[in-house]
Every structure is written in structure tokens, then in C-alpha cells.
């Protein structure tokens, strides 16, 4: 099977999916932007202005030139997406000689969907749209784009595009329901949730022994000057507008008197500078840049409590991918979500749910868990069990592989070894 995703930068899940499929014997080709997220600056060693080709773990990657704005405001974001859409088209069209069986596009960015559909139509192959975020709804819900007429046009265009794909998948039940509301028939819908490698992310008590002596790593607590007996509240992820991350600064300010509670905010993004300014005089708040994958388990294991803030106007438009790692770490989790949302349902009996935007309630929940180690342990164990049962990487990707075969088989007039291309 040949498989090629095209995405604006190979995201964590897209990259892991491509690697997993390649290891299973599928041919994988990826078209992507140069990596730039979450700093909104092209990484060292990559170019924003040149086409590049490289080999990843079992698959080929083409990088398309992409303009990356230093300040990703609305018009700049649109220009950024348009630049990748245009520069990636020649790379996509070049795959016509390969003629894959399926082209796969990940939203965001939906900008690439028209080229994907045209490509699949001309070659007579299947097309698959996978929705990580409903970017059109989020853009209007978060106030990035305004205007009733513009909204009607954007939603109509989105609905038309979604109706043309052979399959439409997304990451949660609530997001599947939204796809139904946008006119996608049941026969074309697939639940394809985010996953976690539960063997790589595991409770600290299950981790292999770390080296001791001069070769031992300092550890995040020591690096940040946090006492060994302090309680650590951790947020790790993108620092953007959808996260409602400013809530953490307010909660930390309310708990500054509790000298044994320390907040660690690990991540990069557009909101980092303003968040650091808000926490400038708070000695109980520490900042880290995004950490390499090799230290992710150590980072998540440092926490006593994970926090996952989310803006109310982004609820059920996204399902935060970072939640899987939090649950797999076996530590207690507090999320901000309204009752009845997908996030609230997932966290029932596995964590604490507090209203979005209420720093006082969040601070109170943190303080209560800080005083209740037994409750923290029980919630962490429940979250770990859920991750093992429902979010295991191999189980989810194996089901996805079978759906790929079913999709491709529906386009075949005679049995043959299927090949797949994907554009994200």
C-alpha cells in the first residue's frame, strides 16, 4: 500500500501515523511545510523559501516553501495557509505518476482540500479528510474572523468540501456529531481518536531506573529550583489563544500564599510572552520551553497535578491531544469544561472538571487536590487505566489501517494490492 499525507508541517500524530504505516509495509509519502510551530519561526536547518526532500523513518518527506508570519494575526494566518496551498500543489501533482490509491488530508489546514479533491478526481482514487480541529468554527467562535456573510460563505464552502470526500474522520464523538450536522453521511464517517504510546508514557513508579551519580540527569525540579517535597501543577503544550492559558496566571496568583504549590508552564506559542509578563512577580511559577520527546515521560512524571485549560467557545471544536499523555502518566488531571461536553464526559471519574474561565474555582480545585494525596492517586490510576484501554497507539492505528483497506477496496473493481496517497 502506498500512503502519502500532505500536511502543514508533520504534526506529532501525522508523523507517528506515517511511521507506523511504513513499518507495516505501506509506502508512505509526505508533503509538508517547513517546521515552524509553535514558535511561528522556521526551525534552524530548514528553509521557508526552498523545496526540500528528505527521508524519514521509512517514508519520504517533501517540504514546500511556506511564508511564516512572525505575528499570526487573522490576515497573516490566511496568507500563510494560502502560501502553503499554492507551493504544495506542484509536489502533489508530481505524485500523479505514482498514482496512489488514497489521498489523505488533515484539517487544519482545510485550504488544501480543493487540490486534494481535484487530484483524487483526476486520478480516480479515494480521498479522506481527517479533522483535528474545526478551524472554520474555531475562527469565528474565537473572534479571529467576523461577519455574518463571511461566516455563511465559509460554512457553506466547508460543507460542500466535506461532502466530496470518500471518508471523513475526526477525533471524538462530539466532533463526529458536528460532522453529521454538516451533512456527512454515516457511511462515510470514521472515529479516529488521538492516541498515546502507553509503553513510552507511564507512571514514574513503572519507569526504568535512572542512572545515578555524575551521569544522572538533574531532573526538572532541580533545574527549576523547585523543592523535592513541593507539589507541582503542570501545563505542557501550545501557548495559544484556544487554550485559555491566561487562567493559569490568575490561579497561580490566588495560590501564591501556598508556598508548597508550584506551577510549571512548558510550551511555546503566541501567548507565551504575555503570560510570562503576567507571572513576572510570581515566584511560584516556572517556565520551560517545549522539551524533546526523549524527556516527555520525565516531564509528565514531574507533575503531581496536570491542568488543561480550554476556552468555552472552543469546546467540542477540538479535543486537546495533550490529554492522552496526561492520562497515561498516571497523575491527577484538572480540565476546564462545561457539563455535557465531550471533554467533561471523558473526564468523569477520571479527573476534576471545573468551569472555563473561573480562576477562583480552578485554584480551589488545585488546593483541594494538593491536600488529598489519596484522591490524586485514585484519579491518576483511573486515567492511566482509561489510556491503556481506549487510547493505545497500536490498537487505534490497527483499526485505522483496516478502515483504510475498506475505503480503498470500495473503489476497486478487481482485487489488487492497494496503494494509498495522503495529503494533509
WOMO-V801962 format. One record per residue. PHI is phi in degrees with one decimal (999 if undefined). D_CENTER is the distance of its C-alpha to the mean C-alpha in Angstrom with 2 decimals. Layout:
phi-><PHI PHI>
d_center-><D_CENTER D_CENTER>
//
This chain:
phi-><999 -96.6 -143.4 -136.6 -86.0 -114.4 -140.8 -78.9 87.8 -77.1 -70.3 -53.4 -72.8 -64.3 -64.3 -65.4 -62.4 -61.4 -64.0 -63.9 -65.1 -62.0 -66.8 -84.2 100.9 -84.3 -84.2 -121.2 -129.7 -124.0 -114.9 -144.9 -79.8 -63.3 -64.4 -145.8 -96.5 -97.6 -75.6 55.7 -152.1 -61.6 -64.2 -59.9 92.0 -120.0 -124.6 -85.2 -121.3 -129.5 -76.8 -134.9 -125.8 -148.1 -108.9 -98.1 -76.4 93.1 -141.4 -96.8 -123.7 -107.5 -103.8 -97.2 -55.1 -145.9 -77.8 -118.0 -74.1 -69.2 -121.6 -78.2 -81.3 -54.8 -64.3 -65.7 -61.7 -63.8 -64.9 -59.9 -64.9 -63.8 -64.5 -69.3 -55.6 -70.9 -72.3 -81.9 -58.3 -59.5 -66.8 -66.3 -61.8 -64.6 -79.0 -60.1 -67.8 -74.2 48.8 -72.3 -95.5 -151.7 -113.0 -122.1 -122.1 -105.2 -103.1 -77.1 -102.1 -72.0 -54.1 -80.0 -60.4 -59.1 -64.8 -61.9 -63.8 -62.2 -58.6 -67.8 -67.0 -63.9 -86.2 69.9 -117.0 -80.7 -129.9 -137.7 -107.8 -111.1 -105.1 -84.6 -136.0 -81.9 -68.5 -67.7 -61.6 -64.7 -59.7 -80.4 -64.5 -90.9 81.4 -68.8 -128.4 -131.8 116.7 -62.9 -66.3 -63.5 -63.1 -61.4 -64.2 -63.7 -68.4 -66.1 -64.9 -62.0 -61.6 -64.2 -63.7 -61.7 -72.3 -96.1 -81.8 -65.7 -137.0 -130.3 -122.4 -154.8 -104.2 -151.4 -62.7 -64.7 -72.5 -64.4 -62.3 -65.2 -63.8 -60.9 -65.7 -94.5 95.7 -82.3 -69.4 -58.5 -66.3 -103.8 -90.7 -137.0 -85.1 -133.2 -73.6 -66.7 -132.7 -146.8 -83.2 -71.5 -84.2 -90.4 -105.2 -151.3 -57.6 -57.4 -69.1 -98.6 -74.1 -64.7 -60.7 -85.5 -61.6 -117.4 80.5 -65.4 -87.4 -72.4 -67.7 -66.8 85.8 -65.1 -61.1 -65.6 -62.3 -94.9 73.9 -93.9 -57.1 -61.9 -94.6 -76.4 -95.2 -105.6 -104.1 -117.1 -118.8 -131.9 159.6 -66.3 -107.4 -126.0 -74.2 -71.9 -80.5 61.5 -67.7 -61.2 -61.8 -66.2 -62.4 -65.9 -65.6 -63.3 -64.8 -68.6 -105.9 -63.6 -72.5 -83.7 -66.3 -90.2 -105.5 -119.9 -102.7 -120.8 -114.0 -114.8 159.9 -136.2 151.1 -59.9 -90.7 -62.8 -61.5 -68.0 -67.7 -64.1 -64.2 -66.8 -103.7 -54.8 -100.6 -98.1 -72.9 -93.2 -119.3 -130.0 -115.9 -130.7 -73.2 -54.4 -100.7 -64.1 -57.3 -63.3 -108.4 -63.1 -63.8 -62.9 -63.3 -65.5 -72.6 -65.4 -72.0 -96.7 -138.6 -94.0 -120.5 -130.8 -76.8 -150.3 -69.8 -62.6 -79.3 -109.2 -61.6 63.6 -92.1 -140.3 -123.7 -53.9 -67.4 -65.8 -61.8 -59.9 -66.2 -59.2 -66.0 -64.9 -70.4 76.8 -110.2 -64.4 -128.8 -116.3 -119.9 -102.6 -164.2 -85.4 -57.8 90.2 -80.2 -59.1 -62.2 -65.0 -65.6 -60.9 -87.5 -57.4 66.3 -123.2 -177.6 -104.3 -118.8 -124.4 -65.0 -64.4 81.1 -109.2 -65.8 -64.5 -67.9 -62.4 -61.7 -64.0 -63.7 -62.4 -64.5 -63.1 -68.5 -60.0 -89.8 -130.4 -59.9 -66.1 -66.0 -58.1 -65.1 -66.3 -65.6 -61.7 -65.5 -65.7 -65.1 -61.2 -61.9 -64.6 -61.4 -66.7 -82.2 -118.0 -120.0 -65.1 -58.1 -63.8 -64.5 -67.1 -70.6 -65.4 -65.4 -62.0 -59.1 -65.4 -66.1 -60.6 -60.5 -63.8 -62.1 -66.5 -61.6 -65.5 -95.4 -88.1 -98.0 -149.9 -62.1 -159.9 -70.3 -73.8 -127.8 -132.8 -119.5 -133.4 -123.7 -108.1>
d_center-><26.00 24.63 20.96 19.39 15.99 16.12 13.08 13.04 12.32 11.23 7.54 7.16 7.18 9.61 11.63 12.02 12.97 15.44 16.85 17.37 19.08 21.15 22.29 23.43 25.65 23.87 24.22 20.95 20.87 18.02 18.48 16.16 16.58 17.52 14.75 14.76 11.55 11.48 15.29 16.08 18.65 19.01 18.95 22.40 23.74 22.06 23.67 22.71 26.00 26.62 25.61 24.75 24.65 23.64 23.31 20.28 20.51 22.45 21.23 22.18 20.08 21.52 20.35 21.47 22.82 20.69 21.83 19.54 20.89 21.37 20.94 18.36 20.48 20.72 23.20 21.73 18.28 20.23 22.32 19.42 17.96 21.56 22.32 19.69 20.79 24.38 24.09 22.07 24.69 27.31 25.03 24.15 27.82 28.86 27.27 29.94 32.34 29.96 29.52 26.55 26.40 23.06 20.79 17.08 15.05 11.40 11.16 10.61 13.17 15.70 18.39 18.53 19.38 23.14 23.67 21.93 24.17 27.20 26.61 26.31 29.33 31.50 30.83 31.02 27.80 25.04 21.89 18.51 15.92 12.46 10.78 7.08 8.67 12.47 13.02 16.79 17.01 14.73 16.88 20.00 18.92 17.94 21.08 19.83 22.12 25.31 28.19 29.09 30.22 27.17 24.98 27.22 27.12 23.34 22.86 25.74 24.38 20.99 23.00 25.22 22.55 20.78 24.29 24.91 22.28 23.52 20.43 17.60 14.78 11.96 10.08 12.62 16.33 16.38 14.29 16.74 19.54 18.52 18.64 22.08 23.10 22.35 24.79 22.96 25.40 24.75 25.78 22.96 20.08 17.91 15.56 12.86 10.58 7.77 10.04 11.34 14.40 16.78 19.40 17.54 16.15 19.26 21.56 23.62 26.75 25.59 24.67 27.35 29.86 29.08 31.83 34.42 36.85 36.49 33.60 31.45 28.29 28.83 25.84 23.60 26.05 28.92 27.15 26.45 29.86 28.74 31.51 30.98 31.93 29.65 26.88 23.46 20.86 17.50 14.44 11.98 9.03 9.12 12.52 12.49 14.45 12.15 11.98 15.77 15.89 19.62 20.34 20.06 22.86 25.02 24.61 25.42 28.46 29.66 29.46 30.96 34.18 32.58 33.00 31.46 27.97 25.76 22.36 20.04 17.29 15.26 13.22 14.00 13.81 16.34 17.18 17.99 21.59 22.51 21.05 23.08 26.08 25.80 25.80 28.46 31.18 29.23 30.13 27.86 24.64 23.35 20.73 19.02 17.22 14.03 15.51 15.87 14.48 18.10 18.13 14.92 17.04 19.71 17.55 16.20 19.76 21.29 20.21 22.60 20.38 16.65 16.00 13.12 14.50 13.52 15.84 17.96 17.83 14.08 14.56 13.99 12.51 8.95 8.07 6.13 4.15 6.57 9.33 9.94 10.99 12.96 14.79 15.51 17.08 19.78 19.86 20.33 17.53 18.25 16.07 17.30 17.64 20.68 22.57 21.95 18.27 15.92 14.40 18.03 19.11 16.61 17.82 21.47 23.52 20.53 20.08 21.37 20.39 21.83 22.14 19.82 21.64 24.33 24.47 27.70 26.41 23.35 25.84 28.15 25.58 24.78 28.53 29.31 26.89 28.27 31.67 30.73 29.77 30.66 28.25 25.43 26.30 26.50 23.13 21.51 23.36 22.38 18.64 19.16 21.25 18.69 16.03 18.84 20.05 17.08 13.93 15.76 14.33 17.74 18.57 15.58 15.89 19.65 19.53 17.40 20.03 22.77 21.37 21.31 24.91 25.92 24.57 26.38 29.44 29.87 30.50 32.99 36.72 37.60 35.85 34.48 31.81 28.73 26.72 23.37 21.83 18.42 17.43 13.92>
//
